Amino acid sequence: MSKRRAIISYDKLTIEQKKQILRDFPDGYINHLTTIKTPSGEVLDALVWETDEVIYLVKITKVQPKAKPVVEDDDFDDDFDKPDDLKDDDLDDDDDDQSDDDDFADDEPADDEDED
């Protein structure tokens, strides 16, 4: 004698059935999900859950995580704490530390045209 088969949404399961799923899948059922494509083209995840009387195909609706809204904060610079040893004057010293590219140019050997 074969077991009855049923398709049901997880949301429509009774609390006792949900508790039984937790007992049957103590480590979670995410690795036991099957992807099914319906005739209308919809793709859904389902859990095959077998009880003593029924083999259920439980439709699982995955909840999409909600993105946190981006908050534009014009006062970002005010919230930034500079280390005590870093002063505003230290940030503007780029002009004093000019690149030493000119010094390196003098150190390079000149191209000799005497090469054969």
VENWOPE-V381186 format. One line per field, one symbol per residue. psi: psi as a letter, one per 40 degrees, with the letter a starting at -180 (. if undefined). A space follows every 50 residues. Layout:
psi->???
//
This chain:
psi->hiiiiihiiddeiiddddddddddgdeiedeeihhhhideehhiiihhhh addihihhhhhhhhihiiihhhhefdddehhiidehiddddeedddfiif ddddddeiiihheei.
//
